[in-house]
Amino acid sequence: MKISNSKKLFEQAKTFIPGGVNSPVRAFNAVGGDPLFIQSAKGAWMVDEDGNRFVDLINSWGPMILGHAHEAIEEAVAKAIKGSLSFGAPTGAEVEIADLITSMVPSVERVRMVNSGTEATMSAIRVARGYTGKDKFIKIEGCYHGHGDSFLIAAGSGALTMGNPNSPGVTAGTAKDTLLAPYNDLTSIETLIAANPDQIAAIILEPVPGNMGLIIPNVGYLEGLRKLCDDNGIVLIFDEVMTGFRLAPGGAQELFGVSPDMTTLGKIIGGGMPVGAYGGKKEIMDFVSPVGPVYQAGTLSGNPIAMAAGMAMLNILNDNPEIYEGLNNITARIAEGFNNNLEQLGLDYYVTQLGSMFCMFFTGTKVQNFEEAKMSDTTQFGNYFKAMLERGIYLPPSQFEAHFVSTSISEPIADQIVSAHLDALKSL
């Protein structure tokens, strides 16, 4: 595999960009080696600056559910561009996509467009605090909600009372209002609520985490959170930046039949373009300015190009629900193939799959939370990542990230992935 152009670009990038990348995971620090610079993508395939071709299992971290450069989305963008790239004023497209989102996502009665998932989660927490008049919130360990100060908190010795900043620049004052609990553990949530009576505004989590690898909620976990929030006047927020419109037309909340009070959404509602949204019950969302006292604004919110791409994407998903059955079947085919390979080689790694998301943990135990995910052999994952790359399969460059399948991955491509997986494991 030739990498000279990518290597040259990376050296040049490090002169002007911190670490040579605009998002840390792209630096390949978790897997070793230098990142590949991507030139183009179409359908299931990406091509780097050296002409190497890869099956893409990142899909821009989820939103390219229809594959890259889908014709309907490209046409919608080309048409919208003719009307200008941005107005900083309301457009009909914003109304149209808001109508569609509220019809598709069970919990969303009102929705506000923003520019990223990070903006969406930051805004949702602010609104929940304004609505409840409380300051603290519970974050689930290992769930990622962007790089807002309140979310960059790690558990410390006082994990049941408050967290500690895990990034310079985050103040202890900010951290004291963020409480942490393990995923799939209702008892820890009950303990936090009891230790902080009438002080907790919200619980925020990925209903199906994809940022500590893919982890499935235990039976009754999401339902238990819903009841605890109802019983204690707490706003339940589902971060569906990854799972929204991917696991089902209405996201994980539709799949599991549990409706949060608020939902955050991300790039998929822009067809992969920079966009986000937060929404929820009317009485909560009506606390947002200009009808309510909680301030949030954005010049590029509801950007007409992103709205056009998102409408094209969501209309296809909404009008063709059979897409999900096909996606789920292809992903299950890959996961089953991985398990068969592990059995053939006598390896005891843990493969997990839900809908069109999956991953393989380099540990032999079932993974139910972040602490168990961290038991994985990350060095061996790095070796595996490079072996898969050499065989034309582009995985997320971290053990702690879910893989995403698109409709462009056919049965023959799925079988190619499984074959590469077997060869890669044999090479380790």
GIWOMO-V173924 format. One record per residue. RES is the residue in three letters. PHI is phi in whole degrees, 0 to 359 (* if undefined). Layout:
# GIWOMO-V173924
res/phi
RES/PHI
RES/PHI
This chain:
# GIWOMO-V173924
res/phi
MET/*
LYS/280
ILE/224
SER/296
ASN/292
SER/297
LYS/296
LYS/295
LEU/295
PHE/294
GLU/298
GLN/293
ALA/298
LYS/296
THR/287
PHE/242
ILE/239
PRO/305
GLY/71
GLY/80
VAL/221
ASN/257
SER/203
PRO/304
VAL/297
ARG/291
ALA/284
PHE/67
ASN/299
ALA/282
VAL/238
GLY/84
GLY/90
ASP/256
PRO/290
LEU/270
PHE/263
ILE/270
GLN/262
SER/198
ALA/206
LYS/208
GLY/63
ALA/271
TRP/246
MET/242
VAL/235
ASP/269
GLU/291
ASP/258
GLY/85
ASN/289
ARG/246
PHE/226
VAL/287
ASP/265
LEU/248
ILE/258
ASN/51
SER/56
TRP/61
GLY/122
PRO/289
MET/278
ILE/293
LEU/263
GLY/88
HIS/280
ALA/54
HIS/294
GLU/300
ALA/296
ILE/287
GLU/300
GLU/295
ALA/296
VAL/294
ALA/299
LYS/292
ALA/292
ILE/300
LYS/298
GLY/266
SER/104
LEU/274
SER/196
PHE/239
GLY/66
ALA/213
PRO/297
THR/225
GLY/296
ALA/298
GLU/297
VAL/294
GLU/297
ILE/286
ALA/296
ASP/300
LEU/293
ILE/298
THR/292
SER/279
MET/265
VAL/263
PRO/306
SER/272
VAL/264
GLU/258
ARG/225
VAL/218
ARG/239
MET/280
VAL/225
ASN/250
SER/195
GLY/297
THR/300
GLU/300
ALA/296
THR/289
MET/302
SER/292
ALA/298
ILE/296
ARG/298
VAL/294
ALA/299
ARG/293
GLY/296
TYR/290
THR/269
GLY/74
LYS/246
ASP/256
LYS/273
PHE/215
ILE/256
LYS/247
ILE/270
GLU/303
GLY/92
CYS/282
TYR/252
HIS/235
GLY/93
HIS/255
GLY/295
ASP/308
SER/295
PHE/263
LEU/270
ILE/234
ALA/246
ALA/292
GLY/234
SER/295
GLY/256
ALA/299
LEU/275
THR/242
MET/196
GLY/264
ASN/239
PRO/301
ASN/243
SER/215
PRO/305
GLY/101
VAL/263
THR/277
ALA/298
GLY/297
THR/291
ALA/295
LYS/294
ASP/266
THR/254
LEU/258
LEU/238
ALA/215
PRO/290
TYR/292
ASN/65
ASP/227
LEU/288
THR/299
SER/294
ILE/294
GLU/300
THR/296
LEU/296
ILE/297
ALA/293
ALA/282
ASN/228
PRO/297
ASP/55
GLN/240
ILE/260
ALA/280
ALA/207
ILE/243
ILE/240
LEU/200
GLU/282
PRO/301
VAL/234
PRO/298
GLY/237
ASN/248
MET/229
GLY/81
LEU/272
ILE/235
ILE/265
PRO/292
ASN/296
VAL/303
GLY/91
TYR/293
LEU/295
GLU/296
GLY/295
LEU/298
ARG/301
LYS/292
LEU/299
CYS/293
ASP/298
ASP/287
ASN/237
GLY/64
ILE/250
VAL/278
LEU/266
ILE/245
PHE/263
ASP/274
GLU/252
VAL/302
MET/270
THR/271
GLY/298
PHE/66
ARG/261
LEU/282
ALA/190
PRO/306
GLY/258
GLY/78
ALA/297
GLN/295
GLU/288
LEU/300
PHE/261
GLY/69
VAL/237
SER/263
PRO/282
ASP/277
MET/222
THR/224
THR/249
LEU/230
GLY/224
LYS/301
ILE/295
ILE/280
GLY/240
GLY/62
GLY/104
MET/280
PRO/294
VAL/197
GLY/207
ALA/200
TYR/226
GLY/205
GLY/169
LYS/297
LYS/303
GLU/294
ILE/278
MET/293
ASP/285
PHE/274
VAL/273
SER/301
PRO/266
VAL/275
GLY/232
PRO/273
VAL/274
TYR/271
GLN/201
ALA/210
GLY/190
THR/301
LEU/264
SER/299
GLY/75
ASN/311
PRO/298
ILE/288
ALA/297
MET/295
ALA/295
ALA/296
GLY/295
MET/298
ALA/299
MET/298
LEU/292
ASN/297
ILE/297
LEU/293
ASN/289
ASP/275
ASN/228
PRO/298
GLU/295
ILE/306
TYR/293
GLU/297
GLY/297
LEU/300
ASN/296
ASN/294
ILE/295
THR/293
ALA/297
ARG/298
ILE/294
ALA/298
GLU/296
GLY/298
PHE/299
ASN/297
ASN/297
ASN/297
LEU/297
GLU/296
GLN/299
LEU/268
GLY/70
LEU/259
ASP/249
TYR/258
TYR/252
VAL/260
THR/232
GLN/211
LEU/214
GLY/58
SER/260
MET/240
PHE/201
CYS/194
MET/235
PHE/272
PHE/275
THR/211
GLY/268
THR/257
LYS/298
VAL/257
GLN/241
ASN/200
PHE/293
GLU/300
GLU/288
ALA/297
LYS/290
MET/282
SER/294
ASP/277
THR/288
THR/295
GLN/293
PHE/299
GLY/301
ASN/296
TYR/295
PHE/304
LYS/293
ALA/293
MET/291
LEU/299
GLU/297
ARG/259
GLY/84
ILE/241
TYR/261
LEU/261
PRO/303
PRO/279
SER/197
GLN/300
PHE/261
GLU/222
ALA/287
HIS/261
PHE/237
VAL/256
SER/249
THR/294
SER/282
ILE/275
SER/277
GLU/300
PRO/299
ILE/291
ALA/301
ASP/293
GLN/295
ILE/298
VAL/295
SER/295
ALA/297
HIS/300
LEU/297
ASP/297
ALA/295
LEU/294
LYS/297
SER/279
LEU/288
